[in-house]
Amino acid sequence: MRTSYGNFNQRARRLASALIEMGLQPGDRVASMMWNHSGHLEAFFGVPCAGGILHTLNLRLHPQEIAAIARHAEDRFLIIDDVLLPVLEKFRADVSFEEIIVAPYGCGEVPSGFLNYEELLANASPDVPVARKLMRMTERRCGLRQARRVFPKALSTRIAPSSPFFAEANDGFVWHQPVGHRVRSRRCSTPTHGVCPIRA
């Protein structure tokens, strides 16, 4: 699929607008269970743009571990690929997401009772201010996995203020995602395989 930074900018802003309309408040957590595709990248920018915190759930964990992490983070919303709905069903009764948004990129159909990601964006406005602080959450691997906030400033790289997504901000950032990287210590390791830029 071919796209442009301009189109990506508009779609990320539409996601932010839709989440705000759904009642997202600054600091609220939005969980994601998605493969690496354009929709997930839109969530990485759209959720913080709305003032929320993106919480990427590790779909390779046991369903009960995923549920425990989501509960600990107090995730309000979930964005999930349609092909991963069978995984969700294994722990859905143990969590209380207010809304579940399904990206129809696999089978192309969204079951009843879920929100359609593409329809949500189509009905949302791209006119939304960019939040000044961006943040994501990850799990901390010390015994029982728990969610924690991360502010990896060292991994953010400044780019020109003319960046299409950060056109309203004084600074822009390049988004780094060192897949599989670990920060290790004697007692635990904290995964940083998705980092989020914040303003200096």
DRENLUM-803579 format. One record per residue: x, y, z of N, C-alpha, C in turn. Coordinates in pm, 1 decimal, decimal comma, m for minus. Layout:
N
+----------+----------+----------+----------+----------+----------+----------+----------+----------+
:   n_east :  n_north :     n_up :  ca_east : ca_north :    ca_up :   c_east :  c_north :     c_up :
+----------+----------+----------+----------+----------+----------+----------+----------+----------+
:        X :        Y :        Z :        X :        Y :        Z :        X :        Y :        Z :
...
+----------+----------+----------+----------+----------+----------+----------+----------+----------+
This chain:
200
+----------+----------+----------+----------+----------+----------+----------+----------+----------+
:   n_east :  n_north :     n_up :  ca_east : ca_north :    ca_up :   c_east :  c_north :     c_up :
+----------+----------+----------+----------+----------+----------+----------+----------+----------+
:     83,3 :   m118,6 :      0,0 :      0,0 :      0,0 :      0,0 :     87,3 :    124,4 :      0,0 :
:     63,2 :    216,0 :    m91,7 :    137,5 :    339,6 :   m102,6 :     60,4 :    450,5 :    m30,8 :
:    134,2 :    535,8 :     37,7 :     72,7 :    648,4 :    105,9 :    171,8 :    763,4 :    106,7 :
:    142,2 :    868,5 :    179,8 :    230,2 :    984,0 :    189,0 :    231,1 :   1033,0 :    333,1 :
:    329,5 :   1114,2 :    367,5 :    333,8 :   1169,7 :    501,8 :    212,3 :   1258,1 :    527,5 :
:    166,5 :   1326,7 :    423,1 :     48,0 :   1410,5 :    439,1 :    m74,8 :   1328,7 :    474,1 :
:    m92,7 :   1215,3 :    405,4 :   m206,7 :   1128,9 :    433,9 :   m193,5 :   1066,4 :    572,7 :
:    m72,3 :   1025,6 :    607,1 :    m48,0 :    970,4 :    740,3 :    m80,5 :   1073,0 :    848,0 :
:    m39,3 :   1196,9 :    825,4 :    m66,9 :   1305,3 :    918,0 :   m217,3 :   1320,2 :    940,3 :
:   m292,4 :   1323,2 :    830,4 :   m437,3 :   1339,5 :    840,1 :   m502,3 :   1223,2 :    913,7 :
:   m461,0 :   1102,5 :    884,5 :   m522,7 :    985,0 :    947,3 :   m489,9 :    978,3 :   1097,0 :
:   m366,7 :   1011,4 :   1135,0 :   m330,3 :   1011,7 :   1276,2 :   m411,9 :   1116,0 :   1352,1 :
:   m430,1 :   1231,9 :   1289,7 :   m510,8 :   1336,1 :   1353,4 :   m657,4 :   1294,8 :   1362,5 :
:   m706,6 :   1226,2 :   1261,5 :   m845,9 :   1178,7 :   1266,7 :   m864,3 :   1078,1 :   1380,9 :
:   m764,7 :    991,9 :   1401,1 :   m771,9 :    897,6 :   1512,2 :   m775,2 :    973,0 :   1644,6 :
:   m690,4 :   1074,5 :   1657,1 :   m688,2 :   1155,0 :   1778,9 :   m824,3 :   1220,3 :   1802,3 :
:   m880,7 :   1277,3 :   1697,1 :  m1011,2 :   1342,8 :   1707,4 :  m1119,2 :   1244,1 :   1749,5 :
:  m1116,5 :   1123,7 :   1690,8 :  m1216,3 :   1021,5 :   1724,3 :  m1205,9 :    979,9 :   1870,4 :
:  m1083,6 :    964,0 :   1920,1 :  m1063,8 :    924,4 :   2059,1 :  m1112,5 :   1032,2 :   2154,5 :
:  m1087,9 :   1157,6 :   2120,2 :  m1135,6 :   1267,8 :   2203,5 :  m1288,1 :   1268,9 :   2207,0 :
:  m1350,7 :   1245,3 :   2091,6 :  m1496,7 :   1238,7 :   2085,3 :  m1550,7 :   1123,2 :   2168,3 :
:  m1473,1 :   1016,7 :   2182,2 :  m1514,3 :    901,4 :   2262,4 :  m1495,2 :    924,4 :   2411,5 :
:  m1433,7 :   1037,6 :   2446,7 :  m1418,2 :   1071,1 :   2587,3 :  m1278,8 :   1054,0 :   2643,0 :
:  m1178,9 :   1035,7 :   2556,2 :  m1041,5 :   1020,6 :   2603,9 :   m996,0 :   1147,4 :   2675,5 :
:   m941,1 :   1130,8 :   2795,0 :   m889,3 :   1242,6 :   2873,2 :   m736,7 :   1236,8 :   2875,9 :
:   m671,1 :   1351,4 :   2897,8 :   m524,7 :   1351,0 :   2905,5 :   m473,8 :   1250,0 :   3008,6 :
:   m380,8 :   1165,7 :   2966,3 :   m324,5 :   1064,7 :   3054,6 :   m394,7 :    931,1 :   3050,1 :
:   m510,7 :    922,8 :   2982,4 :   m580,0 :    794,3 :   2969,2 :   m499,0 :    699,3 :   2882,8 :
:   m509,3 :    570,1 :   2913,0 :   m436,0 :    469,5 :   2837,7 :   m521,1 :    407,4 :   2727,8 :
:   m461,3 :    392,1 :   2610,5 :   m522,2 :    322,9 :   2497,5 :   m433,1 :    205,5 :   2463,1 :
:   m484,4 :     84,8 :   2478,6 :   m406,1 :    m34,6 :   2448,8 :   m410,2 :    m64,9 :   2299,6 :
:   m306,0 :   m129,9 :   2251,2 :   m304,1 :   m174,8 :   2111,3 :   m254,5 :   m318,3 :   2105,5 :
:   m319,5 :   m397,6 :   2021,0 :   m274,3 :   m532,3 :   1986,8 :   m278,6 :   m540,4 :   1835,5 :
:   m167,5 :   m504,2 :   1773,5 :   m163,3 :   m493,3 :   1628,4 :    m26,5 :   m537,2 :   1577,2 :
:    m25,4 :   m585,9 :   1453,8 :     99,9 :   m615,8 :   1387,7 :    159,8 :   m486,5 :   1334,8 :
:    279,2 :   m494,5 :   1279,0 :    346,1 :   m375,2 :   1227,7 :    290,7 :   m336,8 :   1091,2 :
:    201,4 :   m239,9 :   1091,1 :    146,0 :   m188,0 :    965,4 :    110,2 :    m41,7 :    985,7 :
:     57,2 :     20,7 :    882,7 :     31,5 :    164,8 :    886,9 :    m66,7 :    203,8 :    996,8 :
:   m165,8 :    119,0 :   1023,6 :   m263,1 :    150,8 :   1127,5 :   m199,5 :    160,2 :   1264,8 :
:   m102,8 :     71,3 :   1292,3 :    m36,0 :     75,7 :   1422,1 :     51,2 :    200,0 :   1432,7 :
:    115,8 :    237,3 :   1323,4 :    195,9 :    359,3 :   1323,3 :    106,7 :    480,6 :   1347,8 :
:    m12,4 :    480,7 :   1290,3 :   m107,3 :    589,7 :   1314,3 :   m144,8 :    598,0 :   1461,6 :
:   m159,1 :    482,5 :   1525,7 :   m191,3 :    480,3 :   1668,7 :    m76,1 :    535,8 :   1751,3 :
:     49,7 :    506,9 :   1710,0 :    165,7 :    555,2 :   1783,5 :    168,5 :    707,1 :   1787,9 :
:    113,1 :    772,4 :   1686,4 :    109,9 :    918,0 :   1685,2 :    m27,7 :    973,3 :   1722,7 :
:   m134,7 :    907,6 :   1678,0 :   m269,2 :    958,6 :   1702,1 :   m308,7 :    958,7 :   1848,4 :
:   m274,9 :    852,5 :   1920,9 :   m312,2 :    844,7 :   2062,8 :   m243,9 :    954,5 :   2144,0 :
:   m110,8 :    971,6 :   2134,9 :    m47,7 :   1081,4 :   2208,8 :    m95,6 :   1218,8 :   2161,8 :
:   m126,4 :   1230,8 :   2033,0 :   m176,2 :   1357,6 :   1980,5 :   m303,8 :   1398,4 :   2052,5 :
:   m384,5 :   1299,4 :   2094,2 :   m508,8 :   1326,1 :   2166,0 :   m484,5 :   1347,3 :   2315,0 :
:   m359,4 :   1332,8 :   2358,7 :   m328,1 :   1349,3 :   2499,6 :   m324,9 :   1218,7 :   2575,6 :
:   m348,0 :   1107,3 :   2507,6 :   m349,2 :    977,7 :   2573,1 :   m213,1 :    911,2 :   2573,7 :
:   m206,7 :    793,6 :   2632,5 :    m83,6 :    715,2 :   2639,5 :   m107,0 :    583,6 :   2566,9 :
:    m26,2 :    556,4 :   2466,8 :    m38,9 :    430,9 :   2394,0 :     27,0 :    319,4 :   2473,7 :
:    m47,3 :    212,3 :   2497,6 :      3,1 :     97,7 :   2572,7 :      2,6 :    m23,6 :   2481,0 :
:    118,8 :    m58,3 :   2429,4 :    129,2 :   m171,3 :   2336,7 :    129,9 :   m301,5 :   2415,5 :
:     29,5 :   m384,5 :   2392,6 :     20,8 :   m513,7 :   2460,6 :     97,0 :   m618,6 :   2381,0 :
:    174,0 :   m699,2 :   2450,0 :    254,5 :   m802,9 :   2385,6 :    166,1 :   m924,9 :   2360,1 :
:    126,2 :   m943,7 :   2236,4 :     32,5 :  m1050,8 :   2202,8 :     94,1 :  m1189,5 :   2211,9 :
:    224,9 :  m1196,3 :   2233,3 :    290,8 :  m1327,2 :   2246,5 :    287,9 :  m1379,6 :   2390,6 :
:    238,8 :  m1297,4 :   2482,9 :    228,2 :  m1342,0 :   2621,7 :    106,3 :  m1431,4 :   2639,2 :
:     99,6 :  m1499,0 :   2753,5 :    m18,7 :  m1578,9 :   2785,7 :   m137,5 :  m1484,5 :   2801,3 :
:   m257,0 :  m1524,0 :   2756,1 :   m373,9 :  m1436,0 :   2765,4 :   m398,4 :  m1378,3 :   2904,0 :
:   m375,0 :  m1457,2 :   3009,0 :   m396,5 :  m1406,5 :   3144,3 :   m292,5 :  m1301,3 :   3182,7 :
:   m172,1 :  m1313,4 :   3126,6 :    m71,1 :  m1210,2 :   3150,3 :   m110,8 :  m1080,8 :   3080,4 :
:   m161,4 :  m1092,7 :   2958,5 :   m206,3 :   m973,9 :   2885,9 :   m316,8 :   m904,6 :   2963,3 :
:   m412,0 :   m982,5 :   3014,8 :   m523,3 :   m926,2 :   3090,9 :   m473,8 :   m855,5 :   3216,3 :
:   m378,4 :   m917,3 :   3286,0 :   m324,5 :   m857,2 :   3408,4 :   m254,8 :   m724,9 :   3379,2 :
:   m179,5 :   m719,0 :   3268,9 :   m108,7 :   m597,1 :   3231,1 :   m208,4 :   m487,4 :   3195,4 :
:   m312,7 :   m522,3 :   3120,1 :   m413,6 :   m424,1 :   3080,2 :   m488,6 :   m370,0 :   3201,5 :
:   m518,6 :   m457,5 :   3296,3 :   m587,3 :   m412,3 :   3418,0 :   m497,4 :   m321,1 :   3500,4 :
:   m369,7 :   m359,4 :   3511,6 :   m277,1 :   m279,5 :   3590,5 :   m259,6 :   m140,4 :   3529,9 :
:   m258,2 :   m131,3 :   3398,2 :   m242,7 :     m3,3 :   3330,1 :   m372,0 :     76,6 :   3327,3 :
:   m483,8 :     11,4 :   3360,1 :   m616,1 :     74,9 :   3354,5 :   m646,0 :    125,9 :   3213,9 :
:   m621,9 :     39,8 :   3115,4 :   m649,9 :     75,1 :   2976,5 :   m799,1 :     97,8 :   2956,5 :
:   m835,2 :    208,8 :   2894,3 :   m976,3 :    238,9 :   2868,8 :  m1023,8 :    184,2 :   2735,2 :
:   m939,5 :    197,4 :   2633,3 :   m975,8 :    155,7 :   2498,5 :   m873,5 :     55,7 :   2445,1 :
:   m916,0 :    m21,5 :   2346,8 :   m826,7 :   m116,7 :   2280,4 :   m841,2 :   m102,8 :   2129,8 :
:   m727,6 :    m92,9 :   2061,3 :   m724,1 :    m97,5 :   1915,3 :   m658,4 :   m229,6 :   1878,2 :
:   m726,0 :   m310,5 :   1797,2 :   m679,2 :   m446,1 :   1770,9 :   m702,1 :   m483,7 :   1624,4 :
:   m611,9 :   m564,8 :   1570,5 :   m630,7 :   m618,7 :   1435,6 :   m741,8 :   m722,7 :   1437,0 :
:   m817,2 :   m729,9 :   1328,7 :   m926,4 :   m827,7 :   1321,9 :   m875,2 :   m971,3 :   1332,9 :
:   m755,9 :   m997,4 :   1281,0 :   m701,4 :  m1133,1 :   1286,1 :   m659,9 :  m1174,1 :   1427,2 :
:   m653,0 :  m1077,4 :   1519,0 :   m613,1 :  m1107,0 :   1656,5 :   m732,5 :  m1116,2 :   1751,5 :
:   m853,3 :  m1105,8 :   1698,3 :   m971,5 :  m1116,5 :   1782,8 :   m980,4 :  m1250,9 :   1856,7 :
:   m939,1 :  m1362,7 :   1794,8 :   m939,7 :  m1489,3 :   1870,2 :   m851,9 :  m1484,5 :   1995,4 :
:   m741,9 :  m1409,2 :   1991,3 :   m657,6 :  m1393,7 :   2109,1 :   m731,3 :  m1313,2 :   2215,6 :
:   m798,6 :  m1207,3 :   2171,9 :   m875,0 :  m1124,6 :   2265,6 :   m982,0 :  m1204,9 :   2337,1 :
:  m1049,3 :  m1293,4 :   2266,7 :  m1158,1 :  m1370,4 :   2326,3 :  m1111,4 :  m1457,4 :   2442,0 :
:   m982,5 :  m1489,2 :   2446,5 :   m929,2 :  m1573,9 :   2553,4 :   m918,8 :  m1500,4 :   2686,9 :
:   m918,3 :  m1365,7 :   2682,1 :   m907,5 :  m1292,0 :   2808,3 :  m1006,0 :  m1175,7 :   2817,0 :
:  m1095,3 :  m1162,5 :   2720,9 :  m1186,5 :  m1048,2 :   2717,3 :  m1270,9 :  m1038,0 :   2844,0 :
:  m1310,2 :  m1151,0 :   2901,2 :  m1394,1 :  m1149,0 :   3021,2 :  m1318,4 :  m1097,9 :   3143,4 :
:  m1185,8 :  m1092,4 :   3135,5 :  m1104,3 :  m1051,8 :   3250,0 :  m1062,1 :   m905,7 :   3245,2 :
:  m1101,9 :   m835,0 :   3140,7 :  m1069,5 :   m693,1 :   3128,7 :  m1198,0 :   m614,7 :   3103,9 :
:  m1189,4 :   m483,9 :   3116,3 :  m1310,0 :   m401,6 :   3100,2 :  m1282,2 :   m282,1 :   3010,1 :
:  m1246,9 :   m309,8 :   2884,5 :  m1228,0 :   m201,4 :   2789,1 :  m1362,5 :   m133,1 :   2763,0 :
:  m1363,0 :      0,0 :   2762,4 :  m1487,0 :     72,5 :   2735,4 :  m1529,5 :     57,0 :   2589,6 :
:  m1431,9 :     62,1 :   2500,3 :  m1458,2 :     43,0 :   2357,7 :  m1344,4 :    m37,2 :   2296,9 :
:  m1377,9 :   m121,4 :   2200,8 :  m1278,1 :   m199,1 :   2127,9 :  m1286,9 :   m161,2 :   1980,4 :
:  m1177,5 :   m110,1 :   1928,3 :  m1171,1 :    m63,6 :   1789,2 :  m1096,0 :   m168,3 :   1707,6 :
:  m1158,8 :   m216,6 :   1601,7 :  m1100,8 :   m323,8 :   1521,2 :  m1052,7 :   m269,6 :   1386,6 :
:   m925,7 :   m294,9 :   1356,0 :   m869,2 :   m258,5 :   1226,0 :   m894,9 :   m373,4 :   1128,4 :
:   m978,0 :   m352,0 :   1025,8 :  m1018,3 :   m461,2 :    935,5 :   m920,7 :   m485,5 :    822,3 :
:   m796,2 :   m518,0 :    856,0 :   m695,1 :   m535,5 :    753,0 :   m668,5 :   m681,5 :    718,7 :
:   m733,3 :   m773,4 :    790,2 :   m714,5 :   m914,9 :    762,9 :   m828,6 :   m970,6 :    682,1 :
:   m939,5 :  m1002,0 :    750,6 :  m1056,0 :  m1056,8 :    680,6 :  m1145,7 :   m947,8 :    625,5 :
:  m1125,4 :   m824,2 :    669,9 :  m1202,7 :   m712,7 :    616,0 :  m1338,9 :   m692,8 :    678,5 :
:  m1376,0 :   m772,1 :    776,6 :  m1505,6 :   m760,0 :    840,6 :  m1488,0 :   m735,9 :    989,9 :
:  m1574,3 :   m651,9 :   1044,5 :  m1571,3 :   m622,2 :   1187,2 :  m1698,4 :   m678,1 :   1250,6 :
:  m1686,1 :   m769,4 :   1347,7 :  m1804,3 :   m828,2 :   1411,7 :  m1888,6 :   m722,8 :   1482,6 :
:  m2013,1 :   m750,9 :   1502,6 :  m2100,9 :   m659,3 :   1574,2 :  m2053,4 :   m644,6 :   1718,4 :
:  m2073,2 :   m526,3 :   1772,1 :  m2028,2 :   m498,6 :   1908,0 :  m1891,9 :   m433,8 :   1915,0 :
:  m1824,7 :   m420,7 :   1799,0 :  m1694,0 :   m356,5 :   1792,6 :  m1702,6 :   m234,2 :   1702,1 :
:  m1609,8 :   m140,3 :   1720,4 :  m1601,7 :    m23,3 :   1633,7 :  m1506,8 :    m51,8 :   1517,8 :
:  m1544,4 :     m5,8 :   1399,5 :  m1462,6 :    m22,9 :   1280,1 :  m1361,9 :     90,7 :   1271,3 :
:  m1234,4 :     57,4 :   1270,8 :  m1127,7 :    157,8 :   1270,1 :  m1138,7 :    251,7 :   1150,2 :
:  m1160,5 :    195,7 :   1032,4 :  m1167,6 :    278,1 :    912,1 :  m1290,4 :    369,2 :    913,2 :
:  m1403,4 :    319,2 :    959,7 :  m1523,6 :    402,1 :    968,1 :  m1506,3 :    512,3 :   1071,5 :
:  m1437,0 :    480,1 :   1179,2 :  m1411,5 :    578,4 :   1284,0 :  m1330,9 :    694,9 :   1228,4 :
:  m1226,5 :    663,5 :   1151,1 :  m1143,6 :    768,3 :   1092,8 :  m1219,2 :    847,2 :    986,8 :
:  m1301,6 :    777,3 :    907,8 :  m1374,7 :    843,8 :    800,4 :  m1472,2 :    948,3 :    854,4 :
:  m1526,0 :    924,6 :    974,2 :  m1625,2 :   1015,2 :   1032,2 :  m1564,6 :   1117,3 :   1127,6 :
:  m1431,6 :   1115,8 :   1143,2 :  m1365,6 :   1207,0 :   1236,3 :  m1301,8 :   1323,8 :   1161,5 :
:  m1280,1 :   1431,7 :   1232,4 :  m1217,1 :   1550,1 :   1174,3 :  m1066,9 :   1547,7 :   1198,8 :
:   m987,3 :   1593,1 :   1100,7 :   m842,0 :   1599,3 :   1121,8 :   m799,4 :   1725,3 :   1196,9 :
:   m895,6 :   1811,2 :   1228,4 :   m864,1 :   1937,0 :   1296,4 :   m853,4 :   1914,8 :   1446,4 :
:   m734,7 :   1879,3 :   1490,5 :   m709,6 :   1856,2 :   1632,2 :   m569,8 :   1907,2 :   1664,8 :
:   m553,4 :   1981,1 :   1775,8 :   m419,6 :   2030,8 :   1811,4 :   m328,4 :   1917,1 :   1853,9 :
:   m199,9 :   1933,2 :   1827,0 :   m102,2 :   1831,6 :   1864,8 :    m66,8 :   1846,8 :   2010,9 :
:    m76,7 :   1738,4 :   2088,0 :    m37,6 :   1740,7 :   2228,5 :    111,8 :   1768,8 :   2237,6 :
:    152,3 :   1841,7 :   2340,6 :    292,4 :   1881,1 :   2354,5 :    379,1 :   1772,2 :   2415,6 :
:    319,9 :   1673,0 :   2480,3 :    398,6 :   1566,3 :   2541,3 :    350,5 :   1433,0 :   2486,3 :
:    442,4 :   1351,1 :   2441,5 :    408,8 :   1220,2 :   2388,2 :    467,2 :   1112,7 :   2478,8 :
:    394,0 :   1005,4 :   2493,4 :    436,8 :    903,8 :   2588,1 :    378,9 :    769,2 :   2548,1 :
:    446,3 :    662,4 :   2583,2 :    393,2 :    529,6 :   2563,5 :    418,5 :    448,3 :   2689,9 :
:    355,9 :    332,6 :   2695,4 :    375,9 :    245,4 :   2810,5 :    429,5 :    110,9 :   2762,8 :
:    504,2 :     46,5 :   2848,5 :    555,6 :    m85,9 :   2819,2 :    546,1 :   m168,2 :   2946,3 :
:    568,9 :   m296,9 :   2935,5 :    564,0 :   m379,2 :   3055,6 :    702,0 :   m391,2 :   3117,2 :
:    705,5 :   m400,9 :   3248,2 :    831,4 :   m415,8 :   3320,5 :    846,1 :   m562,3 :   3357,4 :
:    954,1 :   m624,0 :   3316,1 :    969,6 :   m767,6 :   3336,5 :   1042,6 :   m797,6 :   3467,6 :
:    972,9 :   m782,6 :   3576,2 :   1024,8 :   m816,1 :   3709,3 :    918,8 :   m901,6 :   3776,7 :
:    933,2 :  m1032,2 :   3774,1 :    829,1 :  m1118,4 :   3829,9 :    704,3 :  m1105,4 :   3745,5 :
:    591,5 :  m1067,6 :   3807,5 :    468,4 :  m1045,6 :   3732,6 :    482,9 :   m919,2 :   3650,1 :
:    455,6 :   m929,8 :   3522,4 :    471,4 :   m814,7 :   3434,9 :    372,5 :   m705,4 :   3474,9 :
:    421,6 :   m581,9 :   3476,1 :    337,3 :   m468,1 :   3508,1 :    364,3 :   m359,4 :   3406,0 :
:    266,4 :   m274,0 :   3388,2 :    283,0 :   m164,7 :   3293,8 :    358,1 :    m50,1 :   3360,4 :
:    439,9 :     17,3 :   3284,5 :    509,9 :    134,5 :   3336,0 :    523,4 :    236,3 :   3224,4 :
:    534,0 :    364,0 :   3260,3 :    551,6 :    470,4 :   3162,6 :    699,6 :    487,6 :   3131,8 :
:    727,6 :    523,3 :   3008,2 :    866,7 :    545,7 :   2970,6 :    879,1 :    678,8 :   2898,1 :
:    990,5 :    748,7 :   2922,5 :   1019,7 :    875,7 :   2857,0 :   1160,6 :    869,0 :   2797,8 :
:   1178,7 :    796,7 :   2689,3 :   1314,7 :    777,8 :   2636,3 :   1363,2 :    897,9 :   2556,5 :
:   1399,5 :   1007,2 :   2625,6 :   1443,7 :   1128,2 :   2556,6 :   1569,6 :   1104,5 :   2475,2 :
:   1657,6 :   1018,2 :   2525,2 :   1785,8 :    999,3 :   2458,3 :   1771,0 :    939,3 :   2319,9 :
:   1658,0 :    873,4 :   2293,5 :   1640,3 :    807,9 :   2164,8 :   1559,4 :    892,0 :   2067,6 :
:   1530,7 :   1016,7 :   2104,4 :   1456,4 :   1105,5 :   2015,8 :   1553,5 :   1195,5 :   1941,9 :
:   1531,3 :   1213,3 :   1815,2 :   1619,6 :   1293,6 :   1732,8 :   1543,1 :   1411,3 :   1674,4 :
:   1597,2 :   1529,8 :   1689,7 :   1527,4 :   1647,2 :   1638,1 :   1529,3 :   1648,2 :   1484,5 :
:   1418,2 :   1693,4 :   1428,9 :   1412,3 :   1717,4 :   1285,8 :   1358,1 :   1857,3 :   1265,2 :
:   1347,8 :   1898,9 :   1142,8 :   1307,4 :   2036,1 :   1113,5 :   1164,5 :   2062,3 :   1159,1 :
:   1133,8 :   2186,2 :   1202,3 :    997,9 :   2220,0 :   1244,0 :    896,0 :   2206,6 :   1131,3 :
:    941,6 :   2189,7 :   1008,2 :    850,2 :   2177,2 :    894,6 :    793,9 :   2037,4 :    880,4 :
:    826,2 :   1946,9 :    974,3 :    770,5 :   1812,0 :    972,2 :    619,3 :   1818,7 :    961,3 :
:    556,3 :   1743,1 :    868,1 :    412,2 :   1755,8 :    846,6 :    329,1 :   1724,7 :    969,3 :
:    372,1 :   1630,7 :   1051,9 :    290,4 :   1595,1 :   1168,0 :    306,5 :   1695,1 :   1281,2 :
:    427,9 :   1747,9 :   1298,9 :    453,7 :   1838,9 :   1409,4 :    458,7 :   1983,5 :   1361,4 :
:    379,9 :   2015,1 :   1257,6 :    384,1 :   2148,3 :   1199,3 :    344,9 :   2256,4 :   1298,9 :
:    264,8 :   2219,4 :   1402,8 :    219,9 :   2319,6 :   1498,2 :    315,9 :   2335,1 :   1614,8 :
:    411,1 :   2246,0 :   1627,6 :    502,5 :   2250,2 :   1740,9 :    630,2 :   2324,7 :   1703,9 :
:    707,3 :   2361,8 :   1804,2 :    834,0 :   2429,9 :   1779,3 :    942,8 :   2333,0 :   1738,1 :
:    928,6 :   2208,3 :   1775,0 :   1028,4 :   2107,0 :   1745,0 :    960,3 :   1985,4 :   1684,9 :
:   1038,7 :   1905,4 :   1612,9 :    988,1 :   1779,3 :   1562,0 :   1080,3 :   1667,3 :   1604,8 :
:   1038,2 :   1544,3 :   1584,6 :   1119,4 :   1431,7 :   1628,3 :   1109,2 :   1317,5 :   1528,2 :
:   1216,1 :   1243,4 :   1515,5 :   1214,8 :   1119,1 :   1439,4 :   1180,3 :   1007,0 :   1535,7 :
:   1091,3 :    919,1 :   1494,9 :   1044,3 :    811,0 :   1582,3 :   1134,4 :    689,7 :   1564,2 :
:   1203,5 :    649,1 :   1668,8 :   1291,7 :    532,9 :   1664,5 :   1222,8 :    413,7 :   1728,7 :
:   1234,7 :    296,6 :   1668,7 :   1182,9 :    174,8 :   1727,9 :   1286,6 :     64,0 :   1717,1 :
:   1380,9 :     57,8 :   1811,3 :   1482,0 :    m49,2 :   1807,7 :   1421,3 :   m180,6 :   1853,1 :
:   1372,9 :   m258,8 :   1759,1 :   1299,9 :   m381,4 :   1791,4 :   1388,5 :   m479,0 :   1867,1 :
:   1335,1 :   m530,2 :   1978,3 :   1403,9 :   m633,2 :   2052,9 :   1510,6 :   m583,9 :   2149,6 :
:   1531,8 :   m453,7 :   2154,3 :   1635,5 :   m400,9 :   2243,7 :   1593,5 :   m419,1 :   2389,6 :
:   1688,0 :   m443,4 :   2477,2 :   1660,8 :   m459,5 :   2619,5 :   1760,1 :   m376,8 :   2701,4 :
:   1711,1 :   m317,4 :   2806,8 :   1797,4 :   m252,7 :   2903,5 :   1802,5 :   m346,2 :   3023,7 :
:   1916,8 :   m409,4 :   3046,6 :   1924,4 :   m517,5 :   3143,9 :   1988,3 :   m473,8 :   3275,8 :
:   1949,1 :   m540,1 :   3381,7 :   2012,4 :   m523,7 :   3511,7 :   2018,0 :   m660,8 :   3576,9 :
:   2065,0 :   m667,9 :   3700,2 :   2076,4 :   m796,5 :   3766,5 :   1938,8 :   m857,0 :   3795,9 :
:   1839,0 :   m772,3 :   3822,5 :   1710,9 :   m822,2 :   3870,8 :   1601,4 :   m823,7 :   3765,2 :
:   1609,4 :   m736,6 :   3668,1 :   1501,7 :   m733,9 :   3568,3 :   1551,3 :   m669,4 :   3440,9 :
:   1472,4 :   m680,1 :   3337,3 :   1504,0 :   m613,1 :   3211,1 :   1379,5 :   m539,5 :   3164,9 :
:   1397,7 :   m419,2 :   3117,1 :   1286,1 :   m336,6 :   3072,4 :   1288,8 :   m326,9 :   2921,6 :
:   1188,6 :   m380,3 :   2852,8 :   1187,4 :   m372,4 :   2706,8 :   1162,2 :   m230,5 :   2659,4 :
:   1232,7 :   m190,6 :   2555,8 :   1209,8 :    m58,1 :   2497,8 :   1191,8 :    m72,5 :   2348,3 :
:   1120,0 :   m177,4 :   2305,6 :   1107,4 :   m203,6 :   2163,5 :    997,2 :   m120,5 :   2100,9 :
:    983,4 :      1,7 :   2141,9 :    893,6 :     99,5 :   2085,7 :    910,7 :    219,3 :   2173,1 :
:    967,0 :    324,9 :   2123,6 :    992,4 :    438,7 :   2210,1 :    915,6 :    558,4 :   2159,6 :
:    893,5 :    653,9 :   2247,9 :    811,9 :    767,7 :   2211,6 :    886,0 :    896,6 :   2238,3 :
:    886,9 :    987,3 :   2143,1 :    956,6 :   1114,7 :   2163,8 :    875,0 :   1207,2 :   2252,1 :
:    944,1 :   1290,1 :   2329,6 :    876,6 :   1396,5 :   2403,1 :    955,4 :   1525,1 :   2379,3 :
:    893,7 :   1634,4 :   2409,4 :    960,6 :   1762,4 :   2388,3 :   1074,5 :   1778,7 :   2488,1 :
:   1183,0 :   1839,1 :   2441,4 :   1298,2 :   1862,3 :   2528,4 :   1268,0 :   1974,0 :   2626,2 :
+----------+----------+----------+----------+----------+----------+----------+----------+----------+
